[in-house]
Amino acid sequence: MATSRTPVKPGAFPIAKPDLIEGMAKGMAVLESFDTQRQRLNATLAAERAGITRAAARRHLLTLTHLGYLETDGSYFWLAAKVLRFSGSYLATARLPRAVQPTLNRLAAQTQESFSVAVLDGDEIVIIGRSGFEWKSSGDGSKTTPARVLAYGLHLGARLPAHATSTGRVLLAAKTKADVNAWLKAKTETGNLARLTLHTTTEPRKLRALVDQVRIDDYCVASEEHELGVHALAVPLRDMQGRTVAALNVVSSPHRLRGEVMLKELLPLLLDAARELRSQL
């Protein structure tokens, strides 16, 4: 039986077919169809994304609207604020976000950079912790004034493609080579290795080599692959059993910190933080 120390991964918990409520599964698939690329869906689009019939998608959309999780103009549907109940409860009660938050705030205050922790969810990473404040320029190029602004549009709960992020590659490197190959094959067949900038690595062989290198180095640098103007450095967060449960990263402008400076000044801080957090994960 799973314990609070060994949570069962989504989709890995065995369940007998009579115990599976298919209607709930379909309803959740419809709810998960909404993302940053598709913020508004009609019944046809929701059906395509959830893999169900249009009639079924329509019923689920109407039911979710009735329950307050969606809003509608009669044709299109979009997420309502009520869905934040789930994320709010998770962030308030889950061990991982609570364990890492003091460390994230300390690192940000110490370096005046932006730090976050992410976990892998399918093809994406999900940010479950962010440093409590960012820094804005004082006018002379230095960052001295704290400002509660999240840089680069990132926020708690944000989902980013794993292949184009430093945290994603760190978390992929924790998988076996066979699992990474299967993941890459599935992504290639569905055309989901999106090119987000001119620097994004989308060729499977090159991406596999990068993940293999991360497995050797135990850290990852991604330069302007997810967003232009952003350098990112990430390291794995492991529990006492050596399992990678999340990734810790720092982001900065390439004009402020070039890759070699990040490795010299920030990598030791990330590695020290990862070691300190190990007993709490």
Summary of the structure (lengths in Angstrom):
residues: 281
radius of gyration: 20.1
end to end distance: 18.9
largest distance: 65.5
contacts: 811
relative contact order: 0.10
helix: 46%
strand: 20%
